[in-house]
Amino acid sequence: MAKKQADKTKRYNSIITIDPTTRKSYKFQNNEIKLNKLSGFKKENFYISILSSKHLITDSIEISRNITDEYLESAIDIQVYDELNFDPAVQYTIFYKEFFGFENSNKRKFNIFAIETNKIEEEFKEVVKKIKYIDYILPESLLIKSIYNKNLLEKDSVDCFLYFKKSDAFLAIYADGEYIYSKSLNYSLERMHEKFCEISGESYQYEDFTNFILTGHSANISEENQRLIIKLYKEMFVYINDIIFYAKRAYMVENINRIYINSSIGVFKNIDRYIRTYIDIEPHELNFIIAKNAKEVQNEQLHNLMILSAMDYIEEPDDSLNFSIFKRPPPFRQRPTGKIFYVLILSLLVSLLYPAYEFGYAYFIKLKLENLKTKEHQLYIEANNIKSQLTRLEKEQKLVQDKLNKEFLKLSFREKLINQIYSKKIHYPMKIELLVEIFKKINKYKSKIYNVKIENTKDNKMSMTLSVFSRSGKNITELIRALTQMKKYSVSTKEIKKDKKKRIYLSDIKVVLNGNI
């Protein structure tokens, strides 16, 4: 495989993969992969990157077969803006791919990939500062196509792919090696971590959570809370199963044969049994080795897929789904100035070879140059008109934005006021009710309270510090035990100390309400 891959990259010394979110980059050369530091553009390298699914708008539309290919692009753009409710004032980069499994004699179906152009600029702003040009940018879900092109997967089935990243996740479905559907999922690793903390009622570090889902255990997560991962996975895969059900119905898919899964940190422990239970599809690990030093470099599968996709593009360049707005300029011979230069050189050679033809050919070149200058002048006028229109639109946009900001301030003020009214109306009676309950316990165990301090913890739980005293230290001990047995509270105290002069026992008891008020 090494020689075959080397042949496909012969136009370039190496392939550079870039994740614009994490800024991670790898270099693939001579069938080996290694970490790469982005430090300037080199024309002998091929640069490939990806668009995050959460920024991409994917859908499908139907177009009448009566529309010819000449007007197809315009018809799709108009229908996309209409059906997807795009803002006409916003510039979108839109690509489409025909779905050939659509059985309708009157209409054609197209998968749509769209994104606000300024989001592409924002996403790659820091990357292009370092390398200036990116040859190929495509959506994450379209990377899968390269697996089939390289015959790493057979094209005789319908396959589903799940991939989880720190701030994003996506699902993609392919039938017979062709893309049919994809969707960004609301279950990134960060979102899974947040939901797990909500379910368990505890605040765990992100690293502790990811280590737990990879290995199946964690020293920093209690065994009781570890079992709650079942609830998280059930919620997640029921949600994913609903998406798969929709896709099957919308794209006339009877069955999905296999499901492939992976993440930016690796495959989750025991995830296959949850997939079988809640989705009922045979799971497989999305893991393909393409470099001979793969065991030495632990890179994400997305970078491997980028390398395979880059090979496809180098072998057969196709910009029909290339979202890059940072392409390198064409070779000098393909630029207008380059063409003029070569024409001049050719005319000189011809004039030297055919002196009698020199005057006529020189006149021809002069006319061509004048024609180019005329076109250049026309383009200059059109460019100035466009700049004027852009300036006017920017002013209009600023006015609209100013009005929007003012309305947003009003809305924020009202929202804050309503929250304050709600807090005082709902939370204060609740706090009093809890205090009464605790005071009854204090009286029951022959103790008295001489100070109460109430505050909220960082995770918005009510915390009370009760300063109590009693003639007997046993009374305070029994009071703490009784409060601890009430599962709604977390109870702690540093010490029970004795005041020898007054012959009493004192303690500061901290009571935290489990759950937000």
ABEGO torsion letter per residue (X at the ends): XAAAAAAAAAABABBBBBBAAAGBBBBBBGGBBBBBBBBEBBAABBBBBBBBAAABBBBBBBBBAABBAAAAAAAAAAAAAAAAGBBAABBBBBBBBBBAABBBAABBBBBBBBBBAAAAAAAAAAAAAAAGBBABBBBAAAAAAAAAAAGABBAABBBBBBBBBAABBBBBBBBGGBBABBBBBABBAAAAAAAAAAAAGBBBBAAAAAAAAAAGBBAABBAAAAAAAAAAAAAAAAAAAAAAAAAAAAAGBABBABBBBBBAAEBBBGAAAAAAAAAGBBBBBBBBBABAAAAABBBBAAAAAAAAAAAAAAABBBAAABABAABBBBBAAABAAAAAAAAAAAAAAAAAABAAAAAAAAAAAAAAAAAAAAAAAAAAAAAAAAAAAAAAAAAAAAAAAAAAAAAAAAAAAAAAAAAAAAAAAAAAAAAAAAAAAAAAAAAAAGBBBABBBBBBBAAGBBBBBBBBBBABAAAAAAAAAAAAABAABBBBBABBBBBAAAGBBBBBBBBBBBEBX
